[in-house]
Amino acid sequence: MKYKGIVFDKDGTLIDFHATWSPTYHFASIELAKGDAILAAELLTQHGYDAITQRFMGGSLLAAGNNEEIAHAWSKQLADRGSDKEFKALANRLHDIFVEQGGINSTAVPNLKRILKQLKTAGFKLGVATADSYQGILNTLDAFDVVKDFDFLCGYDSGHGTKPEAGMVLAFCQSQSLKPSDVVVVGDNSHDIEMGRNANAGLCVGVLTGTSTRDELEKIADVVLDDIRQLPNLLD
């Protein structure tokens, strides 16, 4: 077996991005806008949400940003969030909403548990590297009984940097005694592929269960799959 480890992005790769995050973002925007529907819509559309297609654009803040980055952007649009104290309160509330609503709305990609079991049986070490929080990983994946299948979990707040930096992948490698060239990075967005490139991962795989199109991913990934169900055959 050429490769020994796989680092998965979470949202858009293990989790159906739009089914999970569209209702979560809408809930957050209307609460933080205090019921102002126009302002709530602006919080979404100015950062990557297309109201016509009802989808999030690949590479946009809401498709690829972490909680703190979203909080910073939204705080500039919310008139009463100007001070450091108010920003911290906003960031904390946004974190809580994402954890709570992300768990409630979490929708797995098809055959998630079966595919992870197949990869584990084949001997791969598995990790998650996400722009969500560490607690968000647990909340969104716990319902599908797959958390135990992973050897490494890393959120933006786990202390290994943020995407597209290499830190999450390198931390996975160190924890599992692997070289970056032994590792496959799988994700739905440009920042996932760039993270893999920056870490000198052996293979960078794009999937179409998130926010990016095939054309967008084919420009940067080594290979593009419809979803992770095709991964075992690719790595066989």
Secondary structure, DSSP 8 states (H G I E B T S, - for coil): ----EEEE-SBTTTB-HHHHHHHHHHHHHHHHTTT-HHHHHHHHHTTTEETTTTEE-TTSHHHH--HHHHHHHHHTTSTT--SHHHHHHHHHHHHHHHHHHHHHH--B-TTHHHHHHHHHHTT-EEEEE-SS-HHHHHHHHGGGT-GGG-SEEE-TTSSS--TTSSHHHHHHHHHHT--GGGEEEEESSHHHHHHHHHTT-SEEEEESSSS--HHHHHTT-SEEESSGGGHHHHH-
